């Protein structure tokens, strides 16, 4: 790697406000806000709208679509065996 052309890769805290969840990872993302982490060090913090703690897919609260019901409703509405004109 050429020196001086890459962004700094450092520890950053990502905080999901909706789920009151935060995690420390490494990133090149920057922020003016900081937070004191559990280890006593201060890290830049980036607030995110959604994370694995609040996303319906990961929390198991996603809606399951009733595709069979939709197909049956379509067939009732438009008919299955209608002859084509």
N, CA, C and O atoms as a GROMACS GRO file, in nm:
protein
  340
    1UNK      N    1   0.083  -0.118   0.000
    1UNK     CA    2   0.000   0.000   0.000
    1UNK      C    3   0.088   0.124   0.000
    1UNK      O    4   0.190   0.130   0.069
    2UNK      N    5   0.048   0.221  -0.077
    2UNK     CA    6   0.120   0.347  -0.078
    2UNK      C    7   0.088   0.423   0.050
    2UNK      O    8  -0.028   0.431   0.089
    3UNK      N    9   0.187   0.479   0.114
    3UNK     CA   10   0.160   0.556   0.236
    3UNK      C   11   0.096   0.691   0.204
    3UNK      O   12   0.130   0.756   0.105
    4UNK      N   13   0.004   0.732   0.290
    4UNK     CA   14  -0.054   0.865   0.280
    4UNK      C   15  -0.175   0.880   0.189
    4UNK      O   16  -0.231   0.989   0.182
    5UNK      N   17  -0.218   0.773   0.119
    5UNK     CA   18  -0.332   0.789   0.029
    5UNK      C   19  -0.457   0.716   0.078
    5UNK      O   20  -0.565   0.736   0.023
    6UNK      N   21  -0.443   0.633   0.180
    6UNK     CA   22  -0.555   0.556   0.230
    6UNK      C   23  -0.610   0.619   0.358
    6UNK      O   24  -0.534   0.675   0.438
    7UNK      N   25  -0.742   0.610   0.378
    7UNK     CA   26  -0.798   0.664   0.503
    7UNK      C   27  -0.754   0.582   0.623
    7UNK      O   28  -0.720   0.464   0.611
    8UNK      N   29  -0.756   0.646   0.738
    8UNK     CA   30  -0.712   0.579   0.861
    8UNK      C   31  -0.813   0.472   0.900
    8UNK      O   32  -0.934   0.499   0.904
    9UNK      N   33  -0.766   0.352   0.930
    9UNK     CA   34  -0.849   0.239   0.972
    9UNK      C   35  -0.833   0.226   1.122
    9UNK      O   36  -0.726   0.188   1.171
   10UNK      N   37  -0.939   0.256   1.196
   10UNK     CA   38  -0.928   0.264   1.341
   10UNK      C   39  -1.056   0.213   1.407
   10UNK      O   40  -1.157   0.193   1.338
   11UNK      N   41  -1.054   0.192   1.538
   11UNK     CA   42  -1.176   0.149   1.608
   11UNK      C   43  -1.282   0.258   1.606
   11UNK      O   44  -1.252   0.376   1.627
   12UNK      N   45  -1.408   0.218   1.581
   12UNK     CA   46  -1.521   0.309   1.575
   12UNK      C   47  -1.640   0.239   1.640
   12UNK      O   48  -1.657   0.118   1.625
   13UNK      N   49  -1.722   0.314   1.713
   13UNK     CA   50  -1.843   0.260   1.773
   13UNK      C   51  -1.961   0.294   1.682
   13UNK      O   52  -1.981   0.409   1.646
   14UNK      N   53  -2.039   0.192   1.646
   14UNK     CA   54  -2.163   0.211   1.572
   14UNK      C   55  -2.277   0.193   1.672
   14UNK      O   56  -2.283   0.093   1.743
   15UNK      N   57  -2.368   0.292   1.676
   15UNK     CA   58  -2.475   0.290   1.776
   15UNK      C   59  -2.610   0.293   1.706
   15UNK      O   60  -2.639   0.381   1.626
   16UNK      N   61  -2.694   0.194   1.739
   16UNK     CA   62  -2.831   0.187   1.689
   16UNK      C   63  -2.920   0.247   1.796
   16UNK      O   64  -2.944   0.186   1.900
   17UNK      N   65  -2.969   0.367   1.771
   17UNK     CA   66  -3.052   0.438   1.870
   17UNK      C   67  -3.186   0.369   1.892
   17UNK      O   68  -3.237   0.371   2.004
   18UNK      N   69  -3.243   0.308   1.788
   18UNK     CA   70  -3.375   0.247   1.800
   18UNK      C   71  -3.373   0.128   1.895
   18UNK      O   72  -3.470   0.105   1.968
   19UNK      N   73  -3.265   0.052   1.895
   19UNK     CA   74  -3.257  -0.068   1.978
   19UNK      C   75  -3.171  -0.048   2.102
   19UNK      O   76  -3.154  -0.141   2.182
   20UNK      N   77  -3.118   0.072   2.120
   20UNK     CA   78  -3.026   0.099   2.232
   20UNK      C   79  -2.914  -0.005   2.234
   20UNK      O   80  -2.891  -0.071   2.335
   21UNK      N   81  -2.847  -0.018   2.120
   21UNK     CA   82  -2.744  -0.119   2.101
   21UNK      C   83  -2.623  -0.053   2.035
   21UNK      O   84  -2.639   0.028   1.944
   22UNK      N   85  -2.505  -0.086   2.081
   22UNK     CA   86  -2.382  -0.031   2.023
   22UNK      C   87  -2.278  -0.142   2.014
   22UNK      O   88  -2.275  -0.233   2.097
   23UNK      N   89  -2.193  -0.132   1.914
   23UNK     CA   90  -2.084  -0.228   1.901
   23UNK      C   91  -1.959  -0.159   1.851
   23UNK      O   92  -1.966  -0.063   1.775
   24UNK      N   93  -1.847  -0.209   1.896
   24UNK     CA   94  -1.716  -0.154   1.860
   24UNK      C   95  -1.656  -0.240   1.750
   24UNK      O   96  -1.648  -0.362   1.763
   25UNK      N   97  -1.614  -0.176   1.644
   25UNK     CA   98  -1.550  -0.245   1.533
   25UNK      C   99  -1.446  -0.152   1.472
   25UNK      O  100  -1.428  -0.040   1.519
   26UNK      N  101  -1.379  -0.197   1.370
   26UNK     CA  102  -1.282  -0.112   1.301
   26UNK      C  103  -1.341  -0.065   1.171
   26UNK      O  104  -1.409  -0.140   1.102
   27UNK      N  105  -1.315   0.061   1.137
   27UNK     CA  106  -1.372   0.120   1.017
   27UNK      C  107  -1.290   0.241   0.975
   27UNK      O  108  -1.209   0.293   1.051
   28UNK      N  109  -1.314   0.286   0.852
   28UNK     CA  110  -1.253   0.410   0.803
   28UNK      C  111  -1.352   0.525   0.814
   28UNK      O  112  -1.318   0.638   0.778
   29UNK      N  113  -1.474   0.498   0.862
   29UNK     CA  114  -1.575   0.603   0.877
   29UNK      C  115  -1.530   0.706   0.980
   29UNK      O  116  -1.462   0.672   1.076
   30UNK      N  117  -1.568   0.831   0.957
   30UNK     CA  118  -1.528   0.938   1.048
   30UNK      C  119  -1.651   1.001   1.112
   30UNK      O  120  -1.761   0.996   1.057
   31UNK      N  121  -1.629   1.062   1.228
   31UNK     CA  122  -1.736   1.130   1.299
   31UNK      C  123  -1.676   1.232   1.393
   31UNK      O  124  -1.567   1.214   1.446
   32UNK      N  125  -1.750   1.342   1.414
   32UNK     CA  126  -1.706   1.443   1.511
   32UNK      C  127  -1.749   1.407   1.652
   32UNK      O  128  -1.690   1.454   1.750
   33UNK      N  129  -1.852   1.323   1.664
   33UNK     CA  130  -1.901   1.282   1.796
   33UNK      C  131  -1.815   1.169   1.851
   33UNK      O  132  -1.764   1.086   1.776
   34UNK      N  133  -1.800   1.166   1.981
   34UNK     CA  134  -1.724   1.060   2.047
   34UNK      C  135  -1.806   1.003   2.162
   34UNK      O  136  -1.901   1.066   2.210
   35UNK      N  137  -1.766   0.884   2.206
   35UNK     CA  138  -1.832   0.818   2.318
   35UNK      C  139  -1.726   0.743   2.398
   35UNK      O  140  -1.629   0.691   2.341
   36UNK      N  141  -1.745   0.737   2.528
   36UNK     CA  142  -1.654   0.659   2.611
   36UNK      C  143  -1.706   0.517   2.615
   36UNK      O  144  -1.820   0.493   2.654
   37UNK      N  145  -1.623   0.422   2.575
   37UNK     CA  146  -1.662   0.283   2.565
   37UNK      C  147  -1.640   0.212   2.698
   37UNK      O  148  -1.583   0.271   2.790
   38UNK      N  149  -1.683   0.089   2.708
   38UNK     CA  150  -1.674   0.010   2.832
   38UNK      C  151  -1.531  -0.009   2.881
   38UNK      O  152  -1.509  -0.029   3.001
   39UNK      N  153  -1.435  -0.004   2.791
   39UNK     CA  154  -1.295  -0.023   2.830
   39UNK      C  155  -1.229   0.105   2.880
   39UNK      O  156  -1.111   0.105   2.915
   40UNK      N  157  -1.305   0.214   2.883
   40UNK     CA  158  -1.253   0.341   2.934
   40UNK      C  159  -1.195   0.431   2.827
   40UNK      O  160  -1.164   0.547   2.855
   41UNK      N  161  -1.178   0.383   2.706
   41UNK     CA  162  -1.124   0.463   2.597
   41UNK      C  163  -1.236   0.540   2.527
   41UNK      O  164  -1.352   0.501   2.533
   42UNK      N  165  -1.198   0.648   2.461
   42UNK     CA  166  -1.293   0.729   2.386
   42UNK      C  167  -1.276   0.699   2.238
   42UNK      O  168  -1.165   0.702   2.184
   43UNK      N  169  -1.389   0.670   2.171
   43UNK     CA  170  -1.389   0.636   2.030
   43UNK      C  171  -1.488   0.724   1.955
   43UNK      O  172  -1.584   0.774   2.015
   44UNK      N  173  -1.468   0.744   1.824
   44UNK     CA  174  -1.569   0.813   1.744
   44UNK      C  175  -1.695   0.727   1.740
   44UNK      O  176  -1.685   0.604   1.737
   45UNK      N  177  -1.812   0.789   1.739
   45UNK     CA  178  -1.938   0.715   1.736
   45UNK      C  179  -2.018   0.756   1.613
   45UNK      O  180  -2.025   0.874   1.578
   46UNK      N  181  -2.077   0.657   1.547
   46UNK     CA  182  -2.161   0.680   1.430
   46UNK      C  183  -2.298   0.622   1.461
   46UNK      O  184  -2.312   0.503   1.488
   47UNK      N  185  -2.400   0.709   1.456
   47UNK     CA  186  -2.537   0.665   1.480
   47UNK      C  187  -2.595   0.610   1.352
   47UNK      O  188  -2.586   0.673   1.246
   48UNK      N  189  -2.654   0.491   1.361
   48UNK     CA  190  -2.716   0.427   1.245
   48UNK      C  191  -2.866   0.412   1.268
   48UNK      O  192  -2.912   0.402   1.381
   49UNK      N  193  -2.940   0.410   1.159
   49UNK     CA  194  -3.085   0.397   1.167
   49UNK      C  195  -3.128   0.256   1.205
   49UNK      O  196  -3.224   0.238   1.279
   50UNK      N  197  -3.056   0.157   1.155
   50UNK     CA  198  -3.098   0.019   1.176
   50UNK      C  199  -2.974  -0.070   1.180
   50UNK      O  200  -2.877  -0.047   1.109
   51UNK      N  201  -2.979  -0.172   1.263
   51UNK     CA  202  -2.870  -0.268   1.273
   51UNK      C  203  -2.930  -0.406   1.292
   51UNK      O  204  -3.052  -0.422   1.285
   52UNK      N  205  -2.847  -0.504   1.315
   52UNK     CA  206  -2.899  -0.640   1.336
   52UNK      C  207  -2.985  -0.650   1.461
   52UNK      O  208  -3.064  -0.743   1.474
   53UNK      N  209  -2.970  -0.555   1.553
   53UNK     CA  210  -3.050  -0.557   1.676
   53UNK      C  211  -3.192  -0.505   1.654
   53UNK      O  212  -3.280  -0.534   1.734
   54UNK      N  213  -3.216  -0.430   1.547
   54UNK     CA  214  -3.348  -0.373   1.526
   54UNK      C  215  -3.410  -0.410   1.390
   54UNK      O  216  -3.526  -0.378   1.366
   55UNK      N  217  -3.336  -0.475   1.302
   55UNK     CA  218  -3.389  -0.510   1.171
   55UNK      C  219  -3.484  -0.629   1.184
   55UNK      O  220  -3.449  -0.728   1.249
   56UNK      N  221  -3.602  -0.622   1.123
   56UNK     CA  222  -3.700  -0.731   1.137
   56UNK      C  223  -3.650  -0.867   1.093
   56UNK      O  224  -3.691  -0.969   1.149
   57UNK      N  225  -3.564  -0.873   0.994
   57UNK     CA  226  -3.512  -1.002   0.948
   57UNK      C  227  -3.432  -1.071   1.058
   57UNK      O  228  -3.445  -1.192   1.077
   58UNK      N  229  -3.350  -0.997   1.129
   58UNK     CA  230  -3.265  -1.055   1.232
   58UNK      C  231  -3.338  -1.075   1.364
   58UNK      O  232  -3.301  -1.164   1.441
   59UNK      N  233  -3.440  -0.994   1.392
   59UNK     CA  234  -3.511  -1.006   1.519
   59UNK      C  235  -3.624  -1.107   1.513
   59UNK      O  236  -3.679  -1.144   1.617
   60UNK      N  237  -3.660  -1.153   1.393
   60UNK     CA  238  -3.765  -1.252   1.378
   60UNK      C  239  -3.904  -1.193   1.378
   60UNK      O  240  -4.002  -1.266   1.392
   61UNK      N  241  -3.917  -1.062   1.361
   61UNK     CA  242  -4.048  -0.999   1.361
   61UNK      C  243  -4.094  -0.962   1.221
   61UNK      O  244  -4.188  -0.885   1.206
   62UNK      N  245  -4.030  -1.016   1.120
   62UNK     CA  246  -4.070  -0.982   0.985
   62UNK      C  247  -4.202  -1.050   0.952
   62UNK      O  248  -4.235  -1.155   1.006
   63UNK      N  249  -4.278  -0.989   0.863
   63UNK     CA  250  -4.406  -1.044   0.822
   63UNK      C  251  -4.384  -1.152   0.718
   63UNK      O  252  -4.301  -1.136   0.628
   64UNK      N  253  -4.456  -1.261   0.730
   64UNK     CA  254  -4.450  -1.367   0.631
   64UNK      C  255  -4.566  -1.345   0.535
   64UNK      O  256  -4.681  -1.337   0.577
   65UNK      N  257  -4.535  -1.335   0.407
   65UNK     CA  258  -4.638  -1.312   0.307
   65UNK      C  259  -4.711  -1.441   0.278
   65UNK      O  260  -4.650  -1.547   0.265
   66UNK      N  261  -4.841  -1.433   0.267
   66UNK     CA  262  -4.925  -1.547   0.236
   66UNK      C  263  -4.935  -1.559   0.084
   66UNK      O  264  -5.032  -1.514   0.024
   67UNK      N  265  -4.834  -1.619   0.023
   67UNK     CA  266  -4.832  -1.625  -0.123
   67UNK      C  267  -4.938  -1.720  -0.176
   67UNK      O  268  -4.994  -1.695  -0.283
   68UNK      N  269  -4.967  -1.828  -0.104
   68UNK     CA  270  -5.070  -1.921  -0.150
   68UNK      C  271  -5.205  -1.851  -0.153
   68UNK      O  272  -5.282  -1.868  -0.248
   69UNK      N  273  -5.236  -1.773  -0.051
   69UNK     CA  274  -5.361  -1.698  -0.047
   69UNK      C  275  -5.371  -1.597  -0.158
   69UNK      O  276  -5.479  -1.575  -0.213
   70UNK      N  277  -5.261  -1.536  -0.192
   70UNK     CA  278  -5.261  -1.438  -0.301
   70UNK      C  279  -5.289  -1.505  -0.435
   70UNK      O  280  -5.362  -1.451  -0.518
   71UNK      N  281  -5.230  -1.622  -0.455
   71UNK     CA  282  -5.251  -1.694  -0.580
   71UNK      C  283  -5.398  -1.735  -0.592
   71UNK      O  284  -5.459  -1.719  -0.697
   72UNK      N  285  -5.454  -1.789  -0.483
   72UNK     CA  286  -5.594  -1.830  -0.485
   72UNK      C  287  -5.686  -1.711  -0.511
   72UNK      O  288  -5.782  -1.723  -0.588
   73UNK      N  289  -5.659  -1.600  -0.450
   73UNK     CA  290  -5.740  -1.481  -0.470
   73UNK      C  291  -5.730  -1.434  -0.615
   73UNK      O  292  -5.830  -1.392  -0.673
   74UNK      N  293  -5.611  -1.440  -0.674
   74UNK     CA  294  -5.592  -1.403  -0.814
   74UNK      C  295  -5.674  -1.496  -0.904
   74UNK      O  296  -5.740  -1.451  -0.998
   75UNK      N  297  -5.668  -1.626  -0.875
   75UNK     CA  298  -5.741  -1.723  -0.957
   75UNK      C  299  -5.892  -1.704  -0.945
   75UNK      O  300  -5.964  -1.718  -1.044
   76UNK      N  301  -5.942  -1.672  -0.826
   76UNK     CA  302  -6.084  -1.646  -0.809
   76UNK      C  303  -6.125  -1.522  -0.885
   76UNK      O  304  -6.231  -1.518  -0.948
   77UNK      N  305  -6.042  -1.421  -0.878
   77UNK     CA  306  -6.076  -1.294  -0.942
   77UNK      C  307  -6.073  -1.304  -1.094
   77UNK      O  308  -6.164  -1.256  -1.162
   78UNK      N  309  -5.969  -1.365  -1.148
   78UNK     CA  310  -5.952  -1.366  -1.293
   78UNK      C  311  -5.978  -1.502  -1.355
   78UNK      O  312  -5.974  -1.516  -1.477
   79UNK      N  313  -6.006  -1.601  -1.274
   79UNK     CA  314  -6.039  -1.734  -1.324
   79UNK      C  315  -5.918  -1.810  -1.372
   79UNK      O  316  -5.828  -1.754  -1.434
   80UNK      N  317  -5.918  -1.939  -1.342
   80UNK     CA  318  -5.803  -2.020  -1.380
   80UNK      C  319  -5.824  -2.079  -1.518
   80UNK      O  320  -5.734  -2.070  -1.602
   81UNK      N  321  -5.937  -2.137  -1.544
   81UNK     CA  322  -5.954  -2.212  -1.667
   81UNK      C  323  -6.024  -2.134  -1.776
   81UNK      O  324  -6.075  -2.195  -1.871
   82UNK      N  325  -6.028  -2.006  -1.767
   82UNK     CA  326  -6.092  -1.927  -1.874
   82UNK      C  327  -6.020  -1.948  -2.004
   82UNK      O  328  -5.897  -1.952  -2.010
   83UNK      N  329  -6.097  -1.960  -2.109
   83UNK     CA  330  -6.034  -1.975  -2.240
   83UNK      C  331  -5.981  -1.840  -2.286
   83UNK      O  332  -6.042  -1.736  -2.262
   84UNK      N  333  -5.870  -1.844  -2.350
   84UNK     CA  334  -5.811  -1.719  -2.397
   84UNK      C  335  -5.884  -1.670  -2.521
   84UNK      O  336  -5.927  -1.751  -2.603
   85UNK      N  337  -5.900  -1.544  -2.534
   85UNK     CA  338  -5.976  -1.487  -2.644
   85UNK      C  339  -5.889  -1.451  -2.759
   85UNK      O  340  -5.937  -1.402  -2.860
   0.00000   0.00000   0.00000
